[in-house]
Amino acid sequence: MAKKRISVCIITKNEEKNIRRCLECLKPYPFDIVVIDTGSTDNTKQVAQELADRVYDFAWINDFSAARNFAASKARCDWILAIDSDEFLEHLDLDELYRHMDAYPSSVGSIIQRNQIRPDDTTQTYRARVARLYNKYYYAFTGSIHEQLNPFTGDEHSLFHTSLSVYHIGYALPEEENRQKDIRNRDLLLKAIEADPENPYNYLQLAKTYDNLDENDLALSYYQKGFSFDIDTERGYMNYMIVNYGKFLLRTNRFEEALGFESFYDTFCNTADFVYLMGQIYSANNLPLKALLQFIKATTMTEYSQDGVNSYLAYYRIGLIYAGIGNTELAVTFLKKCGDWEPALQKIEELEG
């Protein structure tokens, strides 16, 4: 049997519908699997005891970092892979992980998290890179919610990227469940800001939470507060948050304010998500030629999070611009690049009808 070098640490509560699938995806690999139950009242613990190496109870104290760090304390390996019970391993190259661990013993590894967006649609996903692989003697989680890995020394950590990917369904909940989750997150984030008022991450997460709750004035104020701090582009969440902020401004018809994102362009134009967003912003401000250039650029890019921003969504937008200026032939050419995406097919039928 291969030597176990990685402990997979999972914190969970009332996840009987997901925990079996999560653990069965891990079982083929030489992992030390630790599950921490934070107060389940369903069969989560029983399933975990059947499939995990060890299962422990942890009294929930409204602090995700405390639970994750408790899990790490029970791990038998130095290296920890932290995942959730609603995340399912999709791809893993174990030799690659070991090479990274040997080459970067005091760094943190990021994994790919593919997030299902809607409960009834498994084809639409949002990709994110999240820091989850670490040595427990160098790092621990901090923050009561949306916890982040930080080194014990207080210095900035270095990051290496892995090809490991998980499929995450935790955002694809029924509307009322999502609302209750956001209300819980709001309360925890407000306490986190009170405890650490100089952390931009908490302001931006709270802005997104108020955005989800349709409390637009509060969302705007917290987005503005979060981006009033110096932007650390090494923090992966900044790309995610700037795009969320831009979408919020467009959705609330703050088109002119969104044009101010031109000042962020050089910082964030390395992802198709931001370039596509700039195309949307220019379109909303009736600047079709500027928008066209951004959508075309997005189709040439390989770094992206949201499915379609560098393919069918961008081609669709290009098609709409050409249709708007009366060039039906080019419009149809680009709309056909969207494949069988229904809005594009409908627009082609409209133009050719």
SERO-4910 file (N, C-alpha, C, O; in steps of 0.05 Angstrom, whole numbers):
BEGIN
 pado doro    nc1    nc2    nc3   cac1   cac2   cac3    cc1    cc2    cc3    oc1    oc2    oc3
  Met    A     17    -24      0      0      0      0     18     25      0     37     27     15
  Ala    A     10     44    -17     26     69    -19     25     84      8      4     85     22
  Lys    A     47     97     14     48    113     38     30    137     36     29    150     15
  Lys    A     15    142     58     -3    165     58     13    190     65     26    192     86
  Arg    A     12    210     47     26    235     52      7    259     55     16    280     63
  Ile    A    -18    255     49    -38    277     51    -62    268     68    -73    246     63
  Ser    A    -69    285     87    -94    281    101   -116    299     89   -112    323     87
  Val    A   -138    287     81   -161    303     71   -178    309     95   -188    290    108
  Cys    A   -182    334    101   -198    343    124   -224    356    115   -224    375     99
  Ile    A   -246    346    125   -272    354    117   -288    362    142   -290    347    161
  Ile    A   -300    386    141   -319    394    162   -346    392    150   -351    399    127
  Thr    A   -366    383    166   -392    378    155   -414    381    176   -409    379    200
  Lys    A   -438    385    166   -462    385    184   -486    380    166   -491    394    147
  Asn    A   -501    360    173   -526    353    159   -523    352    129   -537    365    114
  Glu    A   -503    336    121   -497    333     92   -500    303     83   -485    294     67
  Glu    A   -520    289     94   -523    261     87   -528    257     57   -522    236     46
  Lys    A   -539    277     44   -545    275     15   -520    278     -2   -520    272    -26
  Asn    A   -497    288     10   -473    293     -5   -448    278      5   -430    272    -11
  Ile    A   -448    272     31   -423    262     43   -414    235     31   -390    231     29
  Arg    A   -432    218     24   -424    192     13   -410    196    -14   -388    185    -18
  Arg    A   -422    212    -31   -409    217    -57   -382    230    -53   -363    223    -67
  Cys    A   -380    249    -35   -354    263    -30   -333    242    -22   -311    243    -32
  Leu    A   -339    225     -3   -319    206      8   -313    184    -12   -290    175    -14
  Glu    A   -333    175    -27   -328    154    -47   -310    163    -69   -295    147    -81
  Cys    A   -310    189    -75   -291    200    -95   -263    200    -85   -244    199   -101
  Leu    A   -259    200    -58   -232    202    -46   -221    174    -41   -196    171    -40
  Lys    A   -238    154    -37   -229    128    -27   -208    114    -45   -191    100    -35
  Pro    A   -209    118    -72   -189    103    -88   -160    113    -84   -142    100    -94
  Tyr    A   -156    135    -70   -129    146    -67   -118    142    -39   -133    138    -20
  Pro    A    -91    142    -36    -79    137    -10    -80    161      8    -60    173     15
  Phe    A   -104    169     16   -109    192     33   -115    183     61   -128    162     65
  Asp    A   -107    198     81   -116    196    108   -141    215    109   -138    239    107
  Ile    A   -165    204    113   -189    219    111   -201    224    139   -207    206    154
  Val    A   -203    250    146   -213    259    172   -238    275    168   -239    294    152
  Val    A   -260    268    181   -285    283    180   -291    294    207   -290    280    228
  Ile    A   -298    320    207   -306    334    232   -335    341    229   -343    356    212
  Asp    A   -351    330    247   -380    335    247   -386    357    267   -379    355    291
  Thr    A   -400    378    258   -405    401    275   -433    402    286   -444    424    293
  Gly    A   -446    379    288   -473    378    300   -495    367    283   -517    377    284
  Ser    A   -489    348    266   -509    337    248   -532    323    264   -528    311    285
  Thr    A   -556    326    253   -580    313    265   -591    292    245   -612    280    251
  Asp    A   -577    288    223   -586    268    203   -565    245    204   -553    240    225
  Asn    A   -562    231    182   -544    208    182   -516    214    172   -501    196    164
  Thr    A   -508    239    172   -482    247    162   -460    231    176   -442    220    163
  Lys    A   -460    231    203   -439    218    218   -437    188    212   -415    177    210
  Gln    A   -460    175    210   -460    146    205   -447    140    178   -432    121    176
  Val    A   -453    156    157   -441    152    131   -411    157    133   -395    142    121
  Ala    A   -403    178    146   -375    185    149   -360    163    164   -337    156    156
  Gln    A   -372    152    184   -358    130    199   -354    105    182   -336     90    187
  Glu    A   -372    102    163   -369     79    145   -346     82    125   -334     62    118
  Leu    A   -340    107    117   -321    111     95   -296    126    102   -276    123     88
  Ala    A   -296    142    123   -273    158    130   -255    142    149   -263    121    160
  Asp    A   -230    150    152   -211    137    170   -219    144    199   -218    127    217
  Arg    A   -226    169    204   -233    178    231   -254    200    230   -255    216    211
  Val    A   -272    199    249   -294    219    251   -294    231    279   -293    216    299
  Tyr    A   -294    257    281   -294    271    307   -317    290    309   -327    301    288
  Asp    A   -326    296    333   -346    317    338   -332    343    345   -311    343    359
  Phe    A   -344    365    336   -334    391    343   -358    409    348   -374    413    330
  Ala    A   -360    420    372   -383    437    379   -381    463    363   -360    477    364
  Trp    A   -401    469    347   -401    492    329   -401    518    345   -417    522    362
  Ile    A   -381    536    339   -379    561    353   -379    585    333   -367    606    338
  Asn    A   -393    581    310   -396    602    290   -368    611    279   -364    634    275
  Asp    A   -351    591    275   -324    598    266   -313    575    249   -305    554    259
  Phe    A   -313    579    223   -305    559    204   -275    552    207   -267    529    205
  Ser    A   -259    573    213   -230    568    216   -225    550    240   -208    533    239
  Ala    A   -239    555    262   -235    539    286   -240    509    279   -226    491    288
  Ala    A   -261    504    264   -268    476    257   -247    464    238   -239    441    241
  Arg    A   -238    480    219   -218    470    200   -191    464    214   -178    445    209
  Asn    A   -184    482    232   -158    478    247   -160    455    266   -140    441    271
  Phe    A   -183    450    277   -187    426    294   -184    401    277   -172    382    286
  Ala    A   -195    402    253   -192    379    235   -162    373    229   -153    350    230
  Ala    A   -147    395    224   -119    391    218   -104    380    242    -84    365    239
  Ser    A   -113    386    266    -99    376    290   -103    346    293    -88    333    307
  Lys    A   -124    335    280   -129    306    281   -117    291    257   -119    267    256
  Ala    A   -104    306    239    -92    293    215    -66    278    223    -51    287    240
  Arg    A    -62    256    209    -37    241    214    -15    248    195      8    239    198
  Cys    A    -21    263    174     -1    272    155      4    302    159    -13    317    169
  Asp    A     28    311    150     34    339    153     19    356    133     11    378    139
  Trp    A     15    345    109      1    360     88    -29    355     89    -38    333     93
  Ile    A    -44    377     87    -73    377     90    -86    386     64    -78    406     52
  Leu    A   -106    371     55   -123    380     33   -150    385     46   -164    366     55
  Ala    A   -159    410     47   -184    417     59   -206    419     38   -204    435     19
  Ile    A   -226    402     41   -249    404     23   -275    403     39   -274    399     63
  Asp    A   -297    408     26   -323    407     39   -339    383     29   -332    371      9
  Ser    A   -359    375     44   -374    351     38   -392    355     14   -404    335      4
  Asp    A   -395    379      4   -410    384    -21   -392    389    -45   -400    401    -65
  Glu    A   -367    380    -42   -347    381    -63   -338    353    -70   -333    336    -53
  Phe    A   -337    347    -96   -332    320   -105   -307    320   -123   -307    334   -143
  Leu    A   -287    304   -116   -263    303   -131   -268    295   -160   -281    275   -165
  Glu    A   -258    311   -179   -261    305   -208   -236    296   -221   -236    277   -237
  His    A   -214    310   -214   -188    303   -227   -166    305   -207   -165    324   -190
  Leu    A   -148    286   -207   -125    286   -189   -102    272   -202   -104    249   -211
  Asp    A    -79    285   -203    -54    274   -211    -37    272   -186    -24    292   -178
  Leu    A    -36    249   -172    -23    247   -147      7    252   -149     19    265   -132
  Asp    A     20    243   -171     48    247   -174     54    277   -176     74    287   -166
  Glu    A     37    292   -190     40    321   -193     39    334   -165     56    351   -159
  Leu    A     19    326   -149     17    337   -122     42    333   -106     53    351    -93
  Tyr    A     53    308   -107     77    302    -92    101    318   -101    117    327    -85
  Arg    A    103    322   -128    125    338   -138    123    367   -127    143    378   -119
  His    A     99    378   -128     95    405   -117    102    406    -87    115    425    -78
  Met    A     93    387    -72     98    387    -44    128    385    -37    137    398    -19
  Asp    A    142    370    -53    171    367    -49    186    393    -58    206    401    -45
  Ala    A    176    405    -79    190    429    -90    183    454    -74    200    472    -72
  Tyr    A    159    455    -63    150    480    -48    140    472    -21    116    475    -15
  Pro    A    157    463     -3    148    452     23    135    472     41    119    465     58
  Ser    A    141    498     37    128    518     55    109    536     40    104    559     48
  Ser    A     99    527     17     79    542      1     52    529      3     49    507     13
  Val    A     32    544     -8      5    534     -8     -3    527    -36      4    541    -55
  Gly    A    -18    505    -39    -27    496    -65    -56    504    -70    -73    501    -53
  Ser    A    -61    514    -94    -89    520   -102   -100    497   -118    -86    484   -133
  Ile    A   -126    493   -115   -140    473   -131   -162    488   -147   -168    511   -142
  Ile    A   -173    474   -167   -194    485   -184   -221    476   -172   -226    452   -168
  Gln    A   -238    496   -166   -265    490   -157   -284    498   -178   -287    522   -186
  Arg    A   -299    478   -188   -320    484   -208   -347    485   -194   -356    465   -184
  Asn    A   -358    509   -194   -383    513   -179   -407    511   -197   -409    526   -217
  Gln    A   -425    493   -190   -451    493   -204   -466    518   -196   -468    525   -173
  Ile    A   -478    531   -216   -491    557   -212   -520    554   -204   -530    567   -186
  Arg    A   -534    536   -218   -563    533   -214   -570    504   -206   -557    486   -216
  Pro    A   -590    501   -188   -597    474   -179   -605    455   -202   -599    431   -200
  Asp    A   -618    465   -223   -628    448   -244   -611    448   -269   -620    439   -290
  Asp    A   -586    459   -267   -570    461   -291   -541    454   -284   -527    470   -272
  Thr    A   -532    430   -292   -505    422   -287   -486    430   -308   -462    425   -306
  Thr    A   -495    444   -329   -478    452   -351   -465    479   -346   -445    485   -358
  Gln    A   -477    495   -329   -467    522   -324   -450    521   -298   -460    516   -277
  Thr    A   -424    527   -301   -407    527   -278   -390    552   -277   -386    566   -298
  Tyr    A   -380    558   -254   -361    580   -249   -336    569   -237   -337    556   -216
  Arg    A   -313    573   -250   -288    562   -240   -274    582   -222   -273    606   -227
  Ala    A   -263    572   -201   -247    589   -183   -223    573   -174   -224    549   -171
  Arg    A   -201    588   -169   -178    575   -156   -178    582   -127   -180    605   -119
  Val    A   -177    561   -110   -179    565    -81   -155    551    -68   -147    529    -76
  Ala    A   -144    564    -48   -120    554    -33   -130    533    -13   -143    540      6
  Arg    A   -122    508    -18   -133    486     -1   -112    465      8   -117    450     26
  Leu    A    -88    465     -5    -68    445      2    -45    459     16    -33    478      6
  Tyr    A    -39    449     41    -19    463     57     -7    445     78    -17    424     84
  Asn    A     16    454     88     30    439    109     21    451    136     23    475    140
  Lys    A     10    434    153     -2    444    178     18    456    198     10    469    217
  Tyr    A     44    452    193     64    464    210     73    492    201     88    505    215
  Tyr    A     62    500    178     68    527    168     43    545    167     46    569    169
  Tyr    A     20    533    165     -5    549    160    -28    540    177    -29    517    187
  Ala    A    -46    559    180    -72    553    193    -93    571    180    -86    592    168
  Phe    A   -118    564    184   -140    581    173   -145    603    193   -143    600    217
  Thr    A   -152    627    182   -161    649    198   -187    660    186   -192    657    162
  Gly    A   -202    673    203   -228    685    195   -251    666    202   -250    642    196
  Ser    A   -271    677    214   -294    660    223   -311    650    200   -324    630    202
  Ile    A   -309    664    176   -324    656    153   -308    664    128   -292    682    129
  His    A   -313    649    106   -297    652     82   -267    652     90   -252    670     82
  Glu    A   -260    632    105   -234    630    118   -212    628     98   -215    618     76
  Gln    A   -189    639    106   -165    640     88   -141    627    103   -139    629    127
  Leu    A   -124    615     87    -99    604     98    -79    626    102    -74    643     84
  Asn    A    -66    627    125    -45    646    131    -23    633    146    -27    615    162
  Pro    A      2    641    140     25    629    154     27    637    183     19    659    191
  Phe    A     39    620    199     42    626    227     61    650    231     59    664    252
  Thr    A     79    654    212     98    676    215     86    704    210     98    724    218
  Gly    A     62    704    198     50    730    191     59    741    164     48    761    155
  Asp    A     78    727    151     87    736    124     67    727    103     49    710    108
  Glu    A     69    739     79     52    730     57     61    703     48     85    697     47
  His    A     42    686     41     49    660     31     53    660      1     42    676    -13
  Ser    A     70    641     -8     73    637    -37     54    614    -45     47    597    -29
  Leu    A     46    615    -71     25    597    -80     35    581   -104     49    592   -122
  Phe    A     28    556   -105     32    540   -129      5    529   -138    -13    523   -122
  His    A      2    526   -164    -23    516   -176    -22    487   -182     -2    477   -192
  Thr    A    -43    472   -175    -45    444   -182    -68    440   -202    -85    458   -206
  Ser    A    -69    417   -214    -91    411   -232   -114    397   -219   -134    390   -231
  Leu    A   -111    392   -192   -133    379   -177   -158    396   -180   -158    420   -176
  Ser    A   -180    382   -186   -206    397   -188   -228    383   -173   -229    358   -171
  Val    A   -246    399   -162   -270    389   -148   -294    402   -160   -293    425   -170
  Tyr    A   -316    388   -160   -342    398   -169   -358    406   -144   -363    388   -127
  His    A   -366    431   -142   -379    441   -118   -408    448   -124   -414    463   -143
  Ile    A   -426    437   -108   -455    443   -112   -467    460    -90   -491    464    -89
  Gly    A   -450    471    -72   -460    486    -49   -474    512    -55   -488    522    -38
  Tyr    A   -470    523    -79   -484    548    -86   -509    542   -101   -526    560   -105
  Ala    A   -513    517   -110   -536    510   -127   -558    500   -109   -567    477   -111
  Leu    A   -568    517    -92   -589    510    -72   -615    523    -80   -616    542    -95
  Pro    A   -637    512    -70   -663    526    -74   -662    554    -62   -646    560    -45
  Glu    A   -679    571    -73   -677    600    -66   -678    605    -36   -662    621    -26
  Glu    A   -696    593    -22   -699    598      7   -674    588     22   -665    602     41
  Glu    A   -663    566     14   -639    556     28   -615    575     23   -600    580     41
  Asn    A   -613    585     -2   -592    604     -7   -595    630      9   -576    641     19
  Arg    A   -620    638     12   -625    663     28   -617    659     57   -605    676     69
  Gln    A   -625    636     69   -617    631     96   -587    629    100   -576    637    120
  Lys    A   -574    617     80   -544    616     81   -532    644     80   -513    649     94
  Asp    A   -544    661     63   -533    689     61   -538    704     87   -521    720     95
  Ile    A   -561    700    100   -567    713    125   -547    705    146   -536    721    162
  Arg    A   -541    679    147   -521    668    166   -494    681    160   -480    690    178
  Asn    A   -486    682    134   -460    693    127   -459    723    134   -438    732    143
  Arg    A   -481    737    129   -481    766    135   -475    771    164   -458    788    171
  Asp    A   -488    756    182   -484    760    211   -455    753    219   -443    768    235
  Leu    A   -444    732    208   -416    725    214   -397    745    203   -377    751    216
  Leu    A   -402    755    179   -384    775    167   -384    802    183   -364    815    186
  Leu    A   -408    810    192   -409    834    208   -392    832    233   -379    851    241
  Lys    A   -393    808    246   -376    804    269   -347    803    262   -330    813    277
  Ala    A   -340    792    239   -313    791    230   -301    819    224   -278    824    231
  Ile    A   -318    836    213   -309    863    207   -305    879    233   -286    895    235
  Glu    A   -322    874    252   -319    887    278   -293    879    291   -279    895    304
  Ala    A   -285    853    288   -260    843    300   -236    851    284   -214    854    295
  Asp    A   -239    855    257   -216    861    240   -224    881    219   -229    874    196
  Pro    A   -226    907    226   -237    927    208   -219    935    185   -227    950    168
  Glu    A   -194    925    184   -176    933    163   -173    911    142   -154    912    126
  Asn    A   -190    891    142   -188    869    123   -207    873    100   -231    870    104
  Pro    A   -197    879     76   -216    885     54   -232    860     46   -254    863     35
  Tyr    A   -221    837     50   -235    812     42   -263    810     54   -282    803     41
  Asn    A   -265    817     80   -291    815     94   -311    835     83   -334    828     80
  Tyr    A   -302    859     76   -320    879     64   -330    869     38   -354    872     32
  Leu    A   -313    858     21   -321    849     -5   -339    825     -4   -358    823    -19
  Gln    A   -334    807     15   -352    784     18   -380    793     29   -400    782     21
  Leu    A   -380    813     46   -405    824     56   -420    838     34   -445    837     32
  Ala    A   -405    853     17   -418    866     -6   -432    845    -24   -455    849    -32
  Lys    A   -418    823    -30   -430    802    -46   -454    790    -32   -474    784    -46
  Thr    A   -453    787     -6   -476    776      9   -500    794      7   -522    785      2
  Tyr    A   -496    821     12   -518    840      9   -528    841    -20   -552    844    -25
  Asp    A   -510    838    -39   -517    836    -67   -536    812    -71   -557    815    -84
  Asn    A   -530    789    -60   -547    766    -62   -574    770    -50   -594    760    -59
  Leu    A   -574    786    -28   -599    791    -13   -615    815    -25   -636    823    -14
  Asp    A   -605    826    -48   -619    848    -61   -620    873    -44   -639    889    -47
  Glu    A   -601    876    -26   -600    901    -10   -578    918    -23   -555    919    -15
  Asn    A   -587    932    -44   -568    945    -63   -552    968    -51   -528    970    -56
  Asp    A   -564    984    -34   -549   1007    -22   -527    997     -4   -505   1007     -5
  Leu    A   -533    976     12   -512    965     29   -491    951     13   -467    953     19
  Ala    A   -499    937     -8   -480    923    -25   -461    944    -37   -436    939    -37
  Leu    A   -471    965    -48   -454    986    -60   -435    998    -40   -411   1001    -46
  Ser    A   -444   1004    -16   -426   1016      4   -404    997     12   -381   1006     16
  Tyr    A   -409    972     14   -388    953     21   -369    946     -2   -345    941      3
  Tyr    A   -380    946    -27   -361    943    -49   -342    967    -50   -318    963    -53
  Gln    A   -353    991    -46   -336   1015    -47   -315   1014    -24   -292   1021    -28
  Lys    A   -324   1006     -1   -306   1004     22   -284    984     17   -260    989     22
  Gly    A   -291    961      6   -271    939      1   -250    948    -18   -227    942    -15
  Phe    A   -259    962    -40   -239    971    -60   -226    997    -53   -211   1008    -70
  Ser    A   -232   1008    -30   -217   1032    -21   -190   1025     -9   -173   1043     -6
  Phe    A   -186   1000     -3   -160    991      7   -141    986    -17   -150    985    -40
  Asp    A   -115    985    -11    -96    978    -32   -103    950    -42   -108    931    -27
  Ile    A   -103    947    -69   -110    922    -82    -85    904    -83    -65    912    -95
  Asp    A    -87    881    -71    -66    861    -72    -74    841    -94    -90    823    -90
  Thr    A    -62    844   -118    -69    828   -141    -61    799   -138    -69    782   -153
  Glu    A    -44    793   -118    -36    765   -113    -59    749   -100    -58    725   -100
  Arg    A    -78    763    -89   -101    750    -76   -121    743    -98   -132    761   -110
  Gly    A   -125    717   -102   -142    708   -124   -170    719   -122   -184    722   -143
  Tyr    A   -180    724    -98   -208    732    -95   -213    760   -107   -236    767   -112
  Met    A   -191    776   -111   -195    802   -122   -207    802   -150   -224    818   -157
  Asn    A   -198    783   -167   -209    780   -194   -239    774   -192   -255    785   -207
  Tyr    A   -245    755   -175   -273    747   -171   -290    771   -162   -312    776   -172
  Met    A   -280    786   -143   -295    808   -131   -298    832   -150   -320    844   -151
  Ile    A   -277    838   -166   -280    861   -184   -301    855   -205   -316    873   -213
  Val    A   -303    830   -214   -323    823   -234   -351    823   -221   -370    833   -234
  Asn    A   -353    814   -197   -379    815   -183   -388    844   -179   -412    851   -183
  Tyr    A   -369    861   -172   -375    890   -168   -385    902   -195   -405    917   -195
  Gly    A   -371    895   -216   -380    906   -242   -407    896   -251   -423    911   -261
  Lys    A   -412    870   -246   -439    859   -253   -461    873   -236   -482    879   -246
  Phe    A   -454    879   -211   -473    892   -194   -480    920   -205   -503    928   -206
  Leu    A   -459    935   -213   -464    962   -223   -481    961   -249   -498    978   -252
  Leu    A   -476    942   -266   -492    939   -290   -521    931   -283   -540    942   -295
  Arg    A   -524    913   -265   -551    903   -258   -568    925   -245   -592    925   -247
  Thr    A   -555    944   -231   -569    966   -218   -568    992   -234   -573   1013   -224
  Asn    A   -561    989   -260   -562   1011   -279   -543   1034   -272   -549   1057   -278
  Arg    A   -521   1028   -259   -501   1048   -254   -479   1047   -276   -456   1041   -271
  Phe    A   -488   1052   -300   -471   1048   -323   -447   1067   -324   -425   1059   -330
  Glu    A   -452   1092   -318   -431   1112   -320   -410   1106   -298   -386   1108   -302
  Glu    A   -420   1098   -274   -401   1091   -253   -384   1067   -261   -360   1066   -254
  Ala    A   -396   1049   -275   -382   1025   -284   -359   1032   -303   -339   1017   -304
  Leu    A   -362   1053   -318   -340   1062   -336   -314   1067   -321   -292   1066   -333
  Gly    A   -316   1073   -295   -293   1077   -279   -275   1053   -277   -252   1055   -268
  Phe    A   -286   1030   -285   -270   1005   -285   -246   1006   -305   -229    989   -304
  Glu    A   -247   1026   -323   -224   1029   -341   -198   1033   -325   -176   1026   -334
  Ser    A   -200   1044   -301   -177   1049   -284   -165   1023   -273   -142   1022   -265
  Phe    A   -181   1001   -273   -172    975   -263   -162    958   -286   -152    936   -281
  Tyr    A   -164    967   -311   -160    950   -334   -132    936   -333   -131    912   -336
  Asp    A   -111    952   -330    -84    940   -331    -80    920   -309    -63    901   -312
  Thr    A    -94    922   -287    -91    904   -265   -105    877   -269    -95    856   -261
  Phe    A   -128    878   -282   -145    854   -283   -150    843   -311   -165    824   -315
  Cys    A   -137    855   -332   -143    846   -359   -130    820   -367   -130    812   -390
  Asn    A   -120    805   -348   -107    779   -353   -128    757   -353   -120    734   -358
  Thr    A   -153    762   -347   -174    742   -348   -196    750   -367   -202    773   -370
  Ala    A   -207    729   -380   -229    734   -399   -253    746   -385   -269    760   -397
  Asp    A   -257    739   -359   -280    748   -344   -281    779   -343   -301    791   -348
  Phe    A   -257    791   -337   -257    820   -335   -259    833   -362   -272    853   -365
  Val    A   -246    822   -382   -247    833   -409   -275    832   -420   -285    851   -432
  Tyr    A   -289    810   -415   -317    807   -423   -334    827   -408   -352    840   -420
  Leu    A   -329    831   -382   -343    851   -367   -340    879   -379   -359    894   -381
  Met    A   -315    886   -387   -311    912   -399   -327    915   -425   -337    936   -431
  Gly    A   -329    893   -440   -346    894   -464   -375    900   -456   -388    916   -469
  Gln    A   -385    888   -435   -412    893   -426   -415    922   -417   -435    935   -422
  Ile    A   -395    932   -403   -396    960   -393   -396    980   -417   -412    999   -417
  Tyr    A   -380    975   -437   -380    993   -460   -406    991   -475   -417   1011   -484
  Ser    A   -417    967   -477   -444    964   -490   -465    979   -476   -482    992   -488
  Ala    A   -465    977   -449   -485    991   -433   -483   1021   -435   -503   1036   -432
  Asn    A   -459   1031   -442   -454   1060   -445   -455   1068   -474   -446   1090   -481
  Asn    A   -467   1051   -492   -470   1057   -520   -443   1063   -534   -441   1083   -549
  Leu    A   -424   1046   -529   -397   1048   -541   -392   1022   -555   -375   1006   -547
  Pro    A   -407   1016   -577   -406    989   -589   -378    981   -600   -371    958   -598
  Leu    A   -363   1000   -611   -337    992   -623   -318    984   -601   -303    965   -604
  Lys    A   -318    999   -579   -301    992   -556   -309    965   -545   -292    948   -538
  Ala    A   -335    961   -544   -345    935   -534   -337    913   -552   -329    891   -542
  Leu    A   -339    917   -578   -332    896   -597   -303    887   -593   -297    863   -594
  Leu    A   -285    906   -590   -257    899   -586   -252    882   -561   -236    864   -561
  Gln    A   -267    888   -540   -264    872   -515   -275    844   -518   -263    825   -509
  Phe    A   -298    841   -531   -310    815   -535   -292    798   -553   -288    774   -548
  Ile    A   -281    810   -574   -262    795   -591   -238    786   -576   -228    764   -578
  Lys    A   -227    805   -560   -203    798   -544   -210    775   -525   -193    757   -521
  Ala    A   -233    775   -513   -241    754   -494   -240    726   -507   -232    707   -494
  Thr    A   -247    725   -532   -247    698   -546   -219    687   -551   -216    664   -557
  Thr    A   -199    704   -547   -171    695   -551   -158    686   -526   -135    677   -526
  Met    A   -172    688   -503   -159    685   -477   -165    657   -466   -187    645   -471
  Thr    A   -146    646   -450   -150    619   -439   -155    620   -409   -165    600   -398
  Glu    A   -149    642   -395   -155    645   -367   -183    655   -363   -190    677   -371
  Tyr    A   -200    639   -350   -228    648   -346   -239    633   -322   -228    613   -313
  Ser    A   -261    643   -311   -276    630   -290   -304    622   -299   -311    598   -296
  Gln    A   -319    640   -309   -346    634   -318   -346    621   -345   -334    632   -364
  Asp    A   -360    599   -347   -363    586   -373   -375    605   -394   -394    619   -388
  Gly    A   -362    606   -417   -374    621   -439   -363    649   -444   -366    660   -465
  Val    A   -348    660   -424   -339    688   -428   -318    690   -449   -314    711   -461
  Asn    A   -304    668   -455   -284    668   -476   -293    652   -500   -277    645   -518
  Ser    A   -319    645   -501   -330    629   -523   -358    639   -530   -362    661   -540
  Tyr    A   -378    622   -525   -405    628   -536   -417    654   -526   -431    667   -541
  Leu    A   -413    662   -501   -424    687   -491   -411    711   -506   -425    730   -514
  Ala    A   -385    710   -510   -371    731   -524   -380    732   -554   -385    753   -565
  Tyr    A   -381    708   -566   -390    707   -595   -418    718   -597   -424    732   -617
  Tyr    A   -435    712   -578   -463    722   -579   -463    753   -578   -477    765   -594
  Arg    A   -447    764   -560   -446    793   -558   -435    806   -584   -445    826   -592
  Ile    A   -416    793   -595   -405    803   -621   -426    802   -642   -429    821   -657
  Gly    A   -441    780   -643   -463    778   -662   -483    800   -659   -493    811   -678
  Leu    A   -490    806   -634   -510    827   -629   -500    855   -638   -516    871   -648
  Ile    A   -474    860   -634   -464    886   -642   -465    888   -673   -473    909   -683
  Tyr    A   -456    867   -687   -458    868   -716   -487    871   -726   -492    885   -745
  Ala    A   -505    857   -713   -533    860   -720   -543    888   -716   -559    899   -731
  Gly    A   -533    900   -694   -542    928   -687   -532    948   -707   -545    969   -711
  Ile    A   -509    943   -721   -500    962   -741   -507    954   -769   -498    965   -789
  Gly    A   -525    933   -771   -536    926   -797   -520    906   -813   -526    901   -836
  Asn    A   -499    894   -801   -483    874   -816   -493    846   -809   -481    833   -792
  Thr    A   -515    838   -822   -528    813   -816   -510    789   -821   -510    770   -806
  Glu    A   -494    790   -843   -477    768   -850   -457    761   -828   -454    738   -820
  Leu    A   -443    782   -819   -423    778   -797   -437    770   -771   -427    754   -756
  Ala    A   -460    782   -767   -475    775   -742   -481    745   -742   -476    732   -721
  Val    A   -491    735   -764   -498    706   -765   -473    689   -762   -474    668   -750
  Thr    A   -451    698   -775   -426    683   -774   -418    679   -745   -410    657   -737
  Phe    A   -419    700   -729   -410    697   -701   -431    683   -684   -423    669   -665
  Leu    A   -456    687   -689   -477    673   -674   -475    643   -678   -481    628   -659
  Lys    A   -467    635   -702   -464    606   -707   -441    594   -691   -441    570   -686
  Lys    A   -422    611   -683   -400    601   -666   -409    593   -638   -394    581   -623
  Cys    A   -433    601   -631   -444    595   -605   -454    566   -603   -463    558   -581
  Gly    A   -453    552   -625   -463    524   -624   -493    523   -621   -508    537   -634
  Asp    A   -502    505   -603   -531    501   -599   -542    517   -576   -563    510   -565
  Trp    A   -528    538   -568   -538    555   -547   -564    569   -556   -564    582   -577
  Glu    A   -585    565   -541   -612    572   -551   -615    602   -557   -627    608   -578
  Pro    A   -606    621   -541   -609    649   -548   -597    656   -575   -608    672   -590
  Ala    A   -573    644   -581   -560    649   -607   -577    637   -630   -580    650   -651
  Leu    A   -588    613   -626   -604    601   -647   -629    618   -652   -637    621   -675
  Gln    A   -641    628   -631   -665    645   -635   -658    671   -650   -673    680   -667
  Lys    A   -634    683   -644   -627    707   -657   -621    702   -686   -627    719   -703
  Ile    A   -608    679   -693   -603    672   -721   -629    670   -736   -632    680   -758
  Glu    A   -648    656   -724   -675    653   -736   -688    680   -741   -701    685   -762
  Glu    A   -685    698   -722   -697    725   -725   -683    740   -748   -697    753   -764
  Leu    A   -657    738   -750   -642    753   -771   -647    741   -798   -648    756   -818
  Glu    A   -649    715   -800   -652    702   -826   -681    699   -834   -687    692   -857
  Gly    A   -699    704   -815   -727    700   -821   -738    722   -838   -762    722   -845
***
